[in-house]
Structure formats: C-alpha cells, structure tokens
Amino acid sequence: MRHAMIAACAALSFPTAALAQSGEWEYSASIYGWFATLDTSVETPLGTVETELSFRDILDDLNIALFGALEARRGAWSFIGDLNYADLSSERATPLGAAFSRAEVDTRLAVISGSAAYAVLDTPEARVDLTAGFRFYDVDLDTRLVAAGVPADQTFSSSESWFDPVIGVRVRAPLSPDWFINAFADVGGFGIGNASDLSWQAYGGLGYRFNERWSMQGGYRHLSIEKDLGGRDTNLDLSGLLVGATVEF
C-alpha cells in the first residue's frame, strides 16, 4: 500500500477549540498524513546496523500504515486514546565488511496510547494541559545480512511488547479568531521494569479554523524509542511533517 502514509485516514487528537463551560462532553477527531522519515539502529553480534529512510524511501518500502485517535473532553478533563501502526521494509549497503553485500531490515511497529489530561491553565490567551498515561508498544524487527559469498546470510530477529508510563504537556493558544498554535510533548519509559530505557515525542504546529467544527493543522512531529530488544540495543526514530484536518462533534 504504497501511498498509505499520505492517504492514511485516521483520527488524531489535537488540542482544539476552548472547551465549553457547560460541562457537556465534547469530542474531536482528525484525518492526517505524517510525512515521516525512519532511522533505525540495531545491535547485532557482528556489529551495529543503521538505516536511514527518507519519506520517499518509506513510500517505496511501506506495506501498510494506520494512524488514529479519539479525544473526549469535559470541563478541565480530557481523555485521549490513539493508535499508530507501520509495517515497512528497507535495505542498504552494509558497513560490516566485504563478507556481506547489504543489510535488510523489516520493521513492524504498533503503538497504542491512552492518557488523561487536566487543564492547569484555561484562559482566552492559552490552554495548558498536563497529561499522564501509558504507551503500549508491539515491535517486530528482522535484520538480515545478505552474504556476498561465504559465509551464509545472517538473520537476527527481535520481537517484544511492553508498556511505558508516560507524562507530558499540551499547549494551545489562539493567534487570531481563525489562526492558532498547538504543541505537545511527552516522555516515558524511564527503564522501569520492562519499559523503554527512554521514549519521547514532540509536536509543534500552526492551525486554521474554517468554522466551529472544522480546522486544519500543520507542523513537525518526532517520536523516539530506545529499548533493549531481545538483548540487542535498538533505537527507532520517526520524524517529519504532519498535516491534518480536525472535526469536532
């Protein structure tokens, strides 16, 4: 599904209009595309294999991608759940010597997050939410070193699922009746139990409101994961332009 990263139809929660003071439940969802690059670093017994995929590379190698989330809000409280899933393959010339002609890396990454947010500041000038929750990861990573002759191909596989505790902050501020800025950042893992050594993400962008229900946002998002997978130090980094359209209901 070559162009799934551009055309993925999903729901992504963004801080949207100021919450109504009536205490009624409100909801928001978005359709967006994440024009991301992927950097991986995988430790193997023969050395560290690193790959760097541009957005164009990901379009060529992407098998499927899905991104989605929903947000429910009432007063100062918000509850957010989201899903990110990507399945892609890549290859590059190996840095591990003449014995291997190239390295092939298959990556399947599913991330499910759930969090609660509480507004510590809610004024006409800005809304600031503190967030706390979890991020669940399910990762399959297959690294294959293709032999140039002798020895034979070498394959190293890592597959693991785990939870990270996560804390963060979200900010939204109007620039005019139509334009606004929004941002979020969180950090998790902290090496607690089987959690990531460190995971974090950040987004910052600019939005435009068409009317009471519809708005658009564009900005930059980065997600980073550092984890020991199957006894191998592994780093995954996704980053790039994100563009979305939000509906409130």
N, C-alpha and C positions, 0 to 999 in steps of 0.2 A: 504494500500500500504506500506507493512512493511519495504521494503528496499529503499523507495524513498529518504531518506536522503542521502544514499550513492550514489545511481544511478541517482539522480536528474540531468536532462540535462537542463542546463540553460546558460545564458550569463551573466558574471560578469565582470565589467570593472576593470582593474588593470592598473596602470602606466606601459607602455610597452617601446618599443624602443624609442630613442630620435626622436622627430618629424622632418620630413623633412623640409628643409629650403625653399622649393619651394612654400609654401603656399597652396599646394593641400590638399583637405580633405582626412583624413585617419580615419580608423575605427578599432575597436578591440572588440572581444567578447570571452567569456570563458565558458568552462564546468567545474563545480566544485562540490565537496561534502563538506558539513560543518558538521563535527563530533561533534555536539554541545550537551551540557547539558542545562537543563532548570531549573531555580529556580523561584518560584513564591511566593509572599506574598500578601494575600488578607485579608483586614479587614472586619469582619462581626459583627453583633450585639452581637454574642456570644463569640467573641474573634478573634484573628488573625490566619488564616490558612496558613501554609507554606508547600510547597512541593519542593522536590529536586529530579530531574530526571537525571539519568546518560544517557550517549549516548545509552547504551544497553536498558535502560527503554524506551527511545524515540522510538527506533526501534520496541519495543513491542507494544507501545501505539499510534504510529503515524498512522493517517488516510491518510494524503497526505502532501507533501511538494514540493514547487516550488521556485526556486531562479533564477533570471535572470537580466541582464543589458546589455546596449549597450553604447559605447562611440564614439563620433565623435570629431576629432581633426583637427585644422588648425592653424599653427603657434603657438603662445603662448596660444591660447584658446582651451579649451576642454569643451564638453557638455556631461553630463552623466545622464542616467536615469536607474533606477533599480527597481526590484520587488522582495520582499521576502514574502513567504506565508507558513504558517504551521498550521495544524489542528491536535491536539493531545489530548489525554485523560490520566489522571493519577489518582491514589488513594494512600492513605497512612493512617496509624493509626492516628486517630485524637488526638490532645493534649488537647481537650476541655472537658475532663472528661468522666466518665463511661456511661453517657447517650447516647453517640454516639460511634459506633464501628469503623467508618472510615470516611475519607473525600474524596470525588471525585471531581476532578477539570477538566473541559473541557475547553480547550483554543484554540481559533481560532485567529490568528494574521496575518494581511496583512500589509505590509509596502511598500509604493511606494515613491521613492526618485527622485528628479530632482535637478541638480546643474550645475553651470558654474565654470570652473577652469581657473585661469590665472597663467602662469609661471612667478614667480618673480626671478627665477634663472634657467638658462638653459646652462650648461657647460658640457664638457666631463666628469667631475667628479661627477656631480649631477644635477638633475632637481627637483625644488621645486615649487609646485602649491598651491596657496591659493584658497579655494573653498567657495561658498555661494549658498544657495538654500533652498529647503524645504524637509520635510519628512512628508508624509501623513500616518496616522495610522487608521486601522479599526480593532477593537478588540471586540470579544465576549468572556466573561469569566463567566462560570457557576460553582458555588461552591455548592456542595450538602453534607450535613452532614447526614450520614446514622445512624438512631437510633438503639440502642441496644435493645430497648424495648419501653418504654414510656419516653419522648414524641415522636411525629411522626418525620419523616425526615424533615430537614430544607433545603431549597434551596434559594440561593442568586445569582442573575444574574446581570451582568453589560455588557452593550453594548454601544460602543461610537466610533465616528470617529472624527479626528481632524488633524490639520496641525501644524507642528513645523517649525519655522525658524531655519536654520542650517548653521553654519560656520565651516570650517575645513582647514586641510592642508594635502598634499600628498608629498611623497618623493620617488625618485628612484635614485639609484646610482650603477654603474657597479663595480664589483669586479675584473672582467677579461673580455675578449671578449665574454665569454659564461655565466658567473655567474653574478647575480645582487641581490641587496636587494631592497625591496619596502615596504612602510608603508603608512598608512593613519590614521587620527583621526578626529573626528568632535564632536561638541556639539550643542545642540539645546533645544528648548522649552522655558526655562527661565521664565515659569509661565506667559507668555504674553497671555492675553485673555483666550482662552480655550486650549492653548498649554500645553504640559507636564510641570510639575514642573522642570524636568530635563531629558534629554535624551542624550546619548552619545554612541559612538562606537569607536573601535580602532582595527587596524590590523597591524601586522608586520611579514615579511616573507622573504624567500630566493627563488630565481628563477633561472632557467636554460634555455638558448636559444638553441634550436636544429638547427634552421636556421632563415632566415629572417622573416618567417611568424609564426612559432610555438615556443611556450615556455611553461614551467610548473612552478608553484609556490606552495609553501607550507608554512604555518605559523599558527598563532593563532589569532582568532577574538573574540571580545566581544561586545555585544550590551546590553544596559541597558536602561530601561524606568521606570520613576517614575511619576505616574499620579493619580489624584482623579477620579475614575470611578464610576459614579452613587452615589457619596457621600462616597465612600469607598477608603481609601488609598491602592494603588496597586503598587507592584514592580514586574517587569519582567526582568529576566537576562538570555541571551543566550550566551554561550561561549564555545569555543573548537577549535580543529584543523580544518583548512581549506586547501584543496588541489584542485588545478585547472589547466586546460590546456588552454592556450590562443592562439587565431588565429588572425592575423592582415590582413586586406584586404583594 
